[in-house]
Protein backbone atom coordinates (compact mmCIF):
# COMPACT_ATOMS: atom_id res chain seq x y z
CA UNK A 1 0.00 0.00 0.00
CA UNK A 2 1.41 3.39 -0.92
CA UNK A 3 1.97 6.05 1.73
CA UNK A 4 -0.66 8.24 0.05
CA UNK A 5 -3.31 5.61 0.62
CA UNK A 6 -2.24 5.11 4.23
CA UNK A 7 -2.49 8.82 4.89
CA UNK A 8 -5.82 9.09 3.12
CA UNK A 9 -7.31 6.48 5.47
CA UNK A 10 -6.06 8.43 8.46
CA UNK A 11 -7.41 11.71 7.08
CA UNK A 12 -10.84 10.16 6.51
CA UNK A 13 -10.87 8.60 9.98
CA UNK A 14 -9.84 11.84 11.72
CA UNK A 15 -12.35 13.94 9.78
CA UNK A 16 -15.32 11.68 10.46
CA UNK A 17 -14.29 11.27 14.08
CA UNK A 18 -14.61 15.03 14.59
CA UNK A 19 -17.29 16.07 12.10
CA UNK A 20 -19.82 13.26 11.98
CA UNK A 21 -22.36 11.49 14.13
CA UNK A 22 -25.77 9.88 13.58
CA UNK A 23 -27.42 13.28 13.20
CA UNK A 24 -24.66 14.68 10.98
CA UNK A 25 -23.53 12.13 8.38
CA UNK A 26 -20.96 13.30 5.84
CA UNK A 27 -21.80 12.82 2.16
CA UNK A 28 -19.42 11.48 -0.46
CA UNK A 29 -19.04 14.90 -2.18
CA UNK A 30 -18.28 16.55 1.19
CA UNK A 31 -15.62 13.98 1.98
CA UNK A 32 -14.01 14.27 -1.46
CA UNK A 33 -14.01 18.07 -1.18
CA UNK A 34 -12.35 17.88 2.22
CA UNK A 35 -9.55 15.62 0.90
CA UNK A 36 -9.00 17.95 -2.06
CA UNK A 37 -9.14 21.26 -0.15
CA UNK A 38 -7.11 20.20 2.88
CA UNK A 39 -4.57 17.79 1.43
CA UNK A 40 -4.68 18.24 -2.37
CA UNK A 41 -5.83 14.65 -2.86
CA UNK A 42 -7.89 13.91 -5.97
CA UNK A 43 -9.94 10.89 -5.01
CA UNK A 44 -12.63 9.24 -7.14
CA UNK A 45 -15.90 8.48 -5.40
CA UNK A 46 -15.56 4.78 -6.28
CA UNK A 47 -12.37 4.63 -4.18
CA UNK A 48 -14.11 5.43 -0.90
CA UNK A 49 -15.99 2.12 -0.49
CA UNK A 50 -12.67 0.27 -0.69
CA UNK A 51 -11.17 2.62 1.90
CA UNK A 52 -14.02 2.00 4.31
CA UNK A 53 -13.84 -1.75 3.73
CA UNK A 54 -10.14 -1.64 4.61
CA UNK A 55 -10.81 0.27 7.83
CA UNK A 56 -13.62 -2.14 8.70
CA UNK A 57 -11.16 -5.02 8.31
CA UNK A 58 -8.84 -3.22 10.74
CA UNK A 59 -11.66 -2.96 13.32
CA UNK A 60 -12.66 0.67 12.67
CA UNK A 61 -16.38 0.67 12.00
CA UNK A 62 -18.29 3.41 10.19
CA UNK A 63 -22.02 3.51 9.55
CA UNK A 64 -22.90 3.90 5.88
CA UNK A 65 -26.19 5.34 4.68
CA UNK A 66 -26.46 3.91 1.20
CA UNK A 67 -27.92 6.11 -1.52
CA UNK A 68 -26.86 7.50 -4.88
CA UNK A 69 -24.30 9.49 -2.92
CA UNK A 70 -23.42 7.48 0.16
CA UNK A 71 -23.20 9.19 3.53
CA UNK A 72 -20.91 8.15 6.35
CA UNK A 73 -20.62 8.71 10.07
CA UNK A 74 -18.61 7.36 12.98
CA UNK A 75 -20.74 5.77 15.68
CA UNK A 76 -18.31 3.60 17.61
CA UNK A 77 -17.23 5.96 20.37
CA UNK A 78 -16.63 4.58 23.88
CA UNK A 79 -19.13 7.02 25.45
CA UNK A 80 -22.45 8.36 24.24
CA UNK A 81 -23.58 11.92 25.00
CA UNK A 82 -25.60 11.16 28.19
CA UNK A 83 -22.64 9.22 29.60
CA UNK A 84 -20.26 12.10 28.84
CA UNK A 85 -22.72 14.55 30.42
CA UNK A 86 -22.75 12.42 33.57
CA UNK A 87 -18.94 12.33 33.73
CA UNK A 88 -18.64 16.06 33.03
CA UNK A 89 -21.15 16.88 35.77
CA UNK A 90 -19.20 14.70 38.22
CA UNK A 91 -15.94 16.48 37.37
CA UNK A 92 -17.40 19.99 37.47
CA UNK A 93 -19.17 19.46 40.80
CA UNK A 94 -16.31 17.68 42.58
CA UNK A 95 -14.69 19.77 45.30
CA UNK A 96 -11.58 17.57 45.23
CA UNK A 97 -10.72 18.52 41.64
CA UNK A 98 -9.38 22.06 41.25
CA UNK A 99 -11.01 24.50 38.82
CA UNK A 100 -7.96 24.36 36.52
CA UNK A 101 -7.89 20.55 36.49
CA UNK A 102 -11.67 20.39 36.04
CA UNK A 103 -11.45 22.47 32.86
CA UNK A 104 -8.60 20.30 31.58
CA UNK A 105 -10.49 17.05 32.22
CA UNK A 106 -13.71 18.41 30.71
CA UNK A 107 -11.81 19.49 27.60
CA UNK A 108 -10.54 15.91 27.24
CA UNK A 109 -13.99 14.45 27.81
CA UNK A 110 -15.72 16.61 25.18
CA UNK A 111 -13.01 15.60 22.69
CA UNK A 112 -14.42 12.05 22.84
CA UNK A 113 -17.48 13.04 20.83
CA UNK A 114 -18.16 14.89 17.58
CA UNK A 115 -17.75 18.66 17.34
CA UNK A 116 -21.53 19.04 17.14
CA UNK A 117 -22.16 17.13 20.38
CA UNK A 118 -19.17 18.77 22.04
CA UNK A 119 -20.72 22.17 21.43
CA UNK A 120 -24.01 20.99 22.98
CA UNK A 121 -22.13 19.77 26.04
CA UNK A 122 -20.11 22.98 26.43
CA UNK A 123 -23.29 25.08 26.56
CA UNK A 124 -24.28 23.38 29.81
CA UNK A 125 -20.92 23.33 31.59
CA UNK A 126 -20.41 25.53 34.66
CA UNK A 127 -17.14 25.35 36.61
CA UNK A 128 -16.55 28.95 37.73
CA UNK A 129 -18.08 29.93 41.04
CA UNK A 130 -18.13 26.41 42.47
CA UNK A 131 -16.32 25.64 45.71
CA UNK A 132 -13.18 23.80 44.62
CA UNK A 133 -9.97 22.53 46.15
CA UNK A 134 -6.96 24.77 45.63
CA UNK A 135 -4.47 21.91 45.95
CA UNK A 136 -3.13 21.56 42.40
CA UNK A 137 -0.90 18.69 43.55
CA UNK A 138 -3.87 16.48 44.42
CA UNK A 139 -3.57 14.32 41.30
CA UNK A 140 0.14 13.73 41.92
CA UNK A 141 -0.65 12.87 45.54
CA UNK A 142 -3.26 10.39 44.31
CA UNK A 143 -0.75 8.81 41.92
CA UNK A 144 1.95 8.54 44.60
CA UNK A 145 -0.38 6.80 47.06
CA UNK A 146 -1.55 4.43 44.33
CA UNK A 147 2.11 3.55 43.75
CA UNK A 148 2.59 2.79 47.45
CA UNK A 149 -0.50 0.55 47.49
CA UNK A 150 0.73 -1.32 44.41
CA UNK A 151 4.20 -1.79 45.95
CA UNK A 152 2.81 -2.67 49.40
CA UNK A 153 4.91 -0.06 51.16
CA UNK A 154 4.40 2.91 53.47
CA UNK A 155 4.06 6.61 52.67
CA UNK A 156 5.30 9.63 54.62
CA UNK A 157 3.62 13.02 54.46
CA UNK A 158 2.59 16.14 56.35
CA UNK A 159 -1.03 17.09 56.93
CA UNK A 160 -2.52 20.59 57.07
CA UNK A 161 -5.60 22.35 58.39
CA UNK A 162 -6.83 25.91 57.89
CA UNK A 163 -6.29 28.20 60.86
CA UNK A 164 -8.54 31.12 61.83
CA UNK A 165 -6.77 33.34 59.27
CA UNK A 166 -7.62 30.91 56.44
CA UNK A 167 -3.98 29.92 56.13
CA UNK A 168 -2.80 26.36 55.93
CA UNK A 169 -1.13 25.22 59.12
CA UNK A 170 0.70 21.93 59.50
CA UNK A 171 -0.92 19.61 61.98
CA UNK A 172 1.14 18.58 65.05
CA UNK A 173 3.85 21.17 64.30
CA UNK A 174 4.71 19.53 61.00
CA UNK A 175 5.19 16.03 62.38
CA UNK A 176 5.39 13.58 59.47
CA UNK A 177 2.72 10.90 59.30
CA UNK A 178 3.83 7.42 58.28
CA UNK A 179 0.93 5.35 56.97
CA UNK A 180 0.43 1.94 55.42
CA UNK A 181 -2.20 2.76 52.76
CA UNK A 182 -4.84 0.12 52.06
CA UNK A 183 -7.36 1.92 49.85
CA UNK A 184 -8.29 5.18 48.16
CA UNK A 185 -11.99 5.97 48.31
CA UNK A 186 -14.17 8.77 47.01
CA UNK A 187 -16.83 9.79 49.49
CA UNK A 188 -19.09 12.79 49.08
CA UNK A 189 -16.93 15.43 47.43
CA UNK A 190 -13.49 14.23 48.48
CA UNK A 191 -10.88 11.51 48.08
CA UNK A 192 -9.61 9.76 51.19
CA UNK A 193 -6.69 7.46 51.89
CA UNK A 194 -7.50 4.73 54.40
CA UNK A 195 -4.65 2.95 56.17
CA UNK A 196 -2.80 2.09 59.35
CA UNK A 197 -1.06 5.10 60.93
CA UNK A 198 2.25 4.31 62.68
CA UNK A 199 2.06 7.56 64.67
CA UNK A 200 -1.29 6.71 66.24
CA UNK A 201 -1.03 2.89 66.02
CA UNK A 202 -4.55 2.86 64.67
CA UNK A 203 -6.60 2.83 61.47
CA UNK A 204 -7.00 6.35 60.14
CA UNK A 205 -8.33 8.17 57.10
CA UNK A 206 -6.84 11.29 55.47
CA UNK A 207 -8.29 13.68 52.92
CA UNK A 208 -5.98 13.88 49.92
CA UNK A 209 -6.44 17.62 49.41
CA UNK A 210 -5.25 18.21 52.99
CA UNK A 211 -1.97 16.38 52.41
CA UNK A 212 0.54 19.22 52.34
CA UNK A 213 3.09 17.99 49.82
CA UNK A 214 3.45 15.01 47.52
CA UNK A 215 4.09 12.03 49.85
CA UNK A 216 7.33 10.08 49.95
CA UNK A 217 6.95 6.42 49.03
CA UNK A 218 9.05 4.45 51.54
CA UNK A 219 9.97 1.53 49.31
CA UNK A 220 12.22 0.00 51.96
CA UNK A 221 9.40 -0.11 54.56
CA UNK A 222 6.82 -2.81 53.95
CA UNK A 223 3.24 -1.85 54.76
CA UNK A 224 1.72 -3.13 57.97
CA UNK A 225 -0.80 -5.84 57.02
CA UNK A 226 -4.43 -4.78 57.35
CA UNK A 227 -6.21 -6.19 60.41
CA UNK A 228 -7.82 -9.55 59.71
CA UNK A 229 -11.26 -8.15 60.48
CA UNK A 230 -10.78 -5.06 58.30
CA UNK A 231 -13.49 -4.68 55.66
CA UNK A 232 -13.46 -1.54 53.56
CA UNK A 233 -17.25 -1.36 53.18
CA UNK A 234 -17.76 -1.70 56.96
CA UNK A 235 -15.11 0.92 57.70
CA UNK A 236 -16.65 3.40 55.27
CA UNK A 237 -20.12 2.83 56.70
CA UNK A 238 -18.80 3.45 60.20
CA UNK A 239 -16.54 6.42 59.56
CA UNK A 240 -18.06 8.29 56.64
CA UNK A 241 -21.77 7.68 56.98
CA UNK A 242 -22.54 8.20 60.66
CA UNK A 243 -20.09 9.83 61.46
CA UNK A 244 -16.53 9.48 62.73
CA UNK A 245 -15.23 8.18 66.03
CA UNK A 246 -13.95 4.74 66.94
CA UNK A 247 -16.91 3.11 68.74
CA UNK A 248 -20.33 2.40 67.29
CA UNK A 249 -23.61 1.86 69.10
CA UNK A 250 -27.18 1.09 68.12
CA UNK A 251 -29.32 4.21 68.47
CA UNK A 252 -33.11 4.21 68.37
CA UNK A 253 -34.66 7.21 66.64
CA UNK A 254 -38.27 8.32 66.50
CA UNK A 255 -38.83 9.93 63.09
CA UNK A 256 -41.66 11.64 61.31
CA UNK A 257 -42.76 9.83 58.17
CA UNK A 258 -41.11 12.18 55.69
CA UNK A 259 -37.69 11.41 57.22
CA UNK A 260 -37.69 7.90 55.73
CA UNK A 261 -36.01 9.07 52.53
CA UNK A 262 -33.07 10.46 54.48
CA UNK A 263 -32.84 7.34 56.67
CA UNK A 264 -32.61 5.13 53.59
CA UNK A 265 -30.14 7.51 51.92
CA UNK A 266 -27.80 7.30 54.90
CA UNK A 267 -28.27 3.73 56.12
CA UNK A 268 -29.60 1.76 53.15
CA UNK A 269 -32.78 -0.23 52.64
CA UNK A 270 -31.75 -2.89 55.20
CA UNK A 271 -31.98 -0.43 58.10
CA UNK A 272 -34.30 -1.67 60.87
CA UNK A 273 -37.54 0.32 61.04
CA UNK A 274 -40.93 -0.09 62.70
CA UNK A 275 -44.10 1.87 62.10
CA UNK A 276 -45.30 3.60 65.29
CA UNK A 277 -48.42 5.38 63.99
CA UNK A 278 -49.62 7.17 60.85
CA UNK A 279 -47.09 9.97 61.32
CA UNK A 280 -44.08 8.32 62.96
CA UNK A 281 -41.73 5.35 62.69
CA UNK A 282 -38.83 4.07 64.72
CA UNK A 283 -35.42 3.45 63.16
CA UNK A 284 -32.56 1.55 64.80
CA UNK A 285 -29.28 2.71 63.31
CA UNK A 286 -25.65 1.84 64.04
CA UNK A 287 -23.63 5.04 64.39
CA UNK A 288 -20.54 6.53 65.97
CA UNK A 289 -22.05 9.15 68.32
CA UNK A 290 -20.28 12.42 67.60
CA UNK A 291 -21.07 16.11 67.10
CA UNK A 292 -21.58 15.42 63.39
CA UNK A 293 -24.28 12.84 64.12
CA UNK A 294 -25.93 15.16 66.61
CA UNK A 295 -25.86 18.02 64.10
CA UNK A 296 -27.66 15.79 61.60
CA UNK A 297 -30.37 15.03 64.17
CA UNK A 298 -30.67 18.70 65.17
CA UNK A 299 -30.93 19.80 61.54
CA UNK A 300 -34.35 18.13 61.24
CA UNK A 301 -35.83 20.64 63.69
CA UNK A 302 -37.46 18.11 66.02
CA UNK A 303 -38.62 15.67 63.32
CA UNK A 304 -36.05 13.19 64.68
CA UNK A 305 -35.84 12.40 68.40
CA UNK A 306 -33.27 10.15 70.07
CA UNK A 307 -35.05 7.47 72.12
CA UNK A 308 -32.09 5.41 73.35
CA UNK A 309 -29.52 4.66 74.66
CA UNK A 310 -29.81 7.10 77.51
CA UNK A 311 -26.15 8.24 77.42
CA UNK A 312 -26.43 9.20 73.72
CA UNK A 313 -29.67 11.03 74.43
CA UNK A 314 -28.03 12.92 77.31
CA UNK A 315 -24.93 13.79 75.26
CA UNK A 316 -27.17 15.27 72.58
CA UNK A 317 -29.06 17.38 75.11
CA UNK A 318 -25.75 18.58 76.63
CA UNK A 319 -24.48 19.66 73.19
CA UNK A 320 -27.66 21.66 72.55
CA UNK A 321 -27.37 23.35 75.95
CA UNK A 322 -23.72 24.29 75.26
CA UNK A 323 -24.80 25.85 71.98
CA UNK A 324 -27.28 28.07 73.85
CA UNK A 325 -24.75 29.30 76.40
CA UNK A 326 -23.60 32.94 76.12
N, C-alpha and C positions, 0 to 999 in steps of 0.2 A: 504494500500500500504506500503510495507516495505521501510525503509530508503534507502536501496541500490538502489531501483528503482527510488526513488525521486532524489537521487544524480545523477543517470545515466542520467535522463532527463536534469538536469542542465548541466552536462558535455557535453552532445550532443549539447544542445543549445549554450553554450559558445564557443564550438569548431567551429560550423558552422557559428556563428556570426563573428568570426575572420578570418576563413580560407576558406570561400566559398562566391561565388557570381555567377551570371549567366554565366560568362566565366570560372569559376573554381568550378564546382560541385565536391562534395566529394563522392566517391564510397562507397558501402557497405563494401568491404574489408578494405578500408582505415579507415573508421569509427570504425570498429571492432578492427583493429590494434591499433588505438589511445586509445580506452578504455582499452585494455589489457596492452599496454606499459606504459601508464601514471597512471592508477588507479588499475591495476591488475584485471580488470573485464572481466570474460569470458562470452561473450554474443553471443547467436546464431543469425544468420542473420534473422531468422523468427521473432525474438523479436522486431526488429527495426520498422516494420510497425505499430505495436501496440503502440510503444513509440511515433511515429510521430502522430498517430491518437489521442493520449491523449493530446499532445501539441496543436494540431489543435482545440480540444474541449475547451482548455483553452485560445484560441485566438492567439496562436503563430503559424504563418503559414510558412511552408517550401514548396518550389517547389520540386517536385519529378519527375525525369526523369526515366520513367519506362523502364526496360530492364531486361536481365537475372540477372544482378547485378545492382540494382537500384542505382541512383545517387541523391544526395540531395544538395540543396543550399538555403541560406536564402536570401529572396528578398523583405523583408518588412520593410526596413529601412526608417526613416522619411525623409532623404535627399538622392537624387541621386548624382552622382559625379559632374555633371555640377553645381548643386546647392551648393555643398560644395566648389567647386572652386570659385564660386562667393562670398561666405561668407568669405573664406580665403583671397581672394584678397582685400575685403573691410577692413578686420582686419589688414592685412599687410601694406596697404597704408594709414591707418588712422593716422594722426598726433596726435590725442587726446590720442590714446592708446600707452603706453610706449612699448619699444622694449621687455622688460621682460614679460609684460602682453600679448603682441601680440603672443610671442612664446607659452605662456601657453594656450591661447585661441585656437591657431592653433592646438596644440597637442590634445586638447579636440575635436576639430572639425574632425580631421583625424581619431579619434577613433570611429567615427560614421559610418565608412565604413569598408570593409574587409581589411586585411593586404595588399592584392595585389593592391587595389585601393589607399590605404593610401600611399604606396610607390610611385605610379604614381604622387600623389598630392605633396608629399614632394620634388620631383625632380624639381618642378616649383615654390617653395616657396622662396622668397627673403625678409628678414626683415632687415638684417644688411645694414648699409649705408643709410637708409632712414631717413629723418628728422622726429623725434619723440618727443613727450612730455617727459619731465623728471620727471613729477609729478606722482610718484607712488601711491599717495593717491587719484587719480582722481576717481577711482571706488568707494571708500568709500564716497567721496564727493557726487557723483551721488546718491548713496544709501541714504545718509542723507537727501538730498534735496527731493528725492522721498517720504521719510517718512513725511517730512513737508507738502508736497502737499496733501498726503493722510489724514493727521491729520488736514489740514486746519489751519496751524499755521505758524508763521514767523521763519526765520533763521537769525543767526548773524554770520558774518565772516569778515575776512580781505582780502584785494585784493592787488595783487602785480604786478609790471611791472619790466622789465629789465632796469637797468641804463646803462650809457655809458661804464661801466666796465663789462658788461654782468652778473651783480649780481642782484638778486631779491631785489626789494626795495618796501616796503609797501606804497601803495598809501595814500595820505592825512595823512602822519605821523602815519600810523597804525590805523587811525580811523576805528572803526567797522561799517560795513554796516548792517543795519537791513532791510530785504526784505521779502515781502509777495510773495512767488513763485507761479506762475500760471502754468508754463509749462517748460519742458525740451525739447529742440529741437536740432537736429543735422543739421548743415548747413556747407557745404563745408567740411572741415577737422576737425571741432571742435564741441563740445557740448556747448550749451548755456542755462543758466537759464533766463527765462523772468519773471519779476514780478514788483511789485510796491515797490519803494525804499523810506523808511521813511526819510532818510537823505536828499534826493533831492526832495521829494514830487512829484515824477514823475515816469512814466514807464521807466524801464531800463533793459538792458540785460548784463549778465556777463559770460565770458568764464570760464568753470569749471576748466581748467588747470591753470588758473591764481588765483583761490581762494587759499589763502596761507595755511590754515589749514582746517581740517575737520570742517564744520560749526556746530554751536550749534543750536539745534532745540528748539525753545522757545515755549514749549507746553502750557504755561499759557498766551500766547499772540496770540489771534485769528488773522488770516490773514485779511488784508484789502480787501474787496470785489473788484473784477476786475471791471473797468469802464463798464457801460452798453453797450457802443459802442465798447468795446474791442473785436476784432476778431483776433485770432492767425494768420490765413493765411494772413490777411491784414497787420498786424504788421510785419511779416516776409518779405513780399514783400517790405514794406517801408524801413525797417532797414537793412536787409541783402542783398537785391538784388541791389538796387541803392539808396543810399549807406550811411546810417547813417544820423544823423540830425533829427530834430523834425518836420520841415515843408516840405511839398512836393509841387511841381509845375509841370505843364505840360510843357515839353521842346520839341521843334521841332528840329529834326536833319535831315540834308541832308546827305545821305549815298550812297556810291558806292554799286553796286549790290551785290558784294560778302560779304557785311557786314550783309546781311539778316539772315544768319545762327546764327550769334552772337546776333542779335536783338531778334530773336525767343528764343534762349537759355536763355537770361536774362529776357525777358518780356512776353514770351508765345505767342501762336498763335493768341490770341485775340488783340494783340497790333495793334494800328491804323497805317496803312501805305498807301502811295499813290505813284504810279509810276510817276516819273517826266520825264524821257526819257529812252533811251535804257541802259544807264549806271548808272542811279541814281534813288533813291526813297526817299521819305520823311517819317519819322517815328515820331509819337507823343507819347512820353513816360512820365510817371509820376515818378518823381525821387525826392530825397532829394539832392539838389545841395551841393556838398562837394568836398574837394580835391580828394577823392577816385573816384567820378564820373568823375571829370575833368581828372584824370590820365587815366581812361578808354578811354575817348575820345582821349586824346593825344596819347595813345599807338597805335592808328590806323594810325598814320603818315599822317594825312590830309584826310583820306578816310571818316571820319565823321566830319561834320561842324555843329556848333550850329547856328541855324537860329533865334530862339527866345525862351524866352523873352529877351529883350535887357540887363537887369541887369545880367542874367546868362551868356550871351555872354560876357559881359564886365568883369565879375568876372573871367571867364576862361582866357581871354586875360591878365588880371592883374597877374594871377598865373604864366602864361608862362613868362611874363616879369620879375617877381621876380626870376624865376629859372635861367634867363640869367644874372642876376646881379652878379658882381664880389664880 
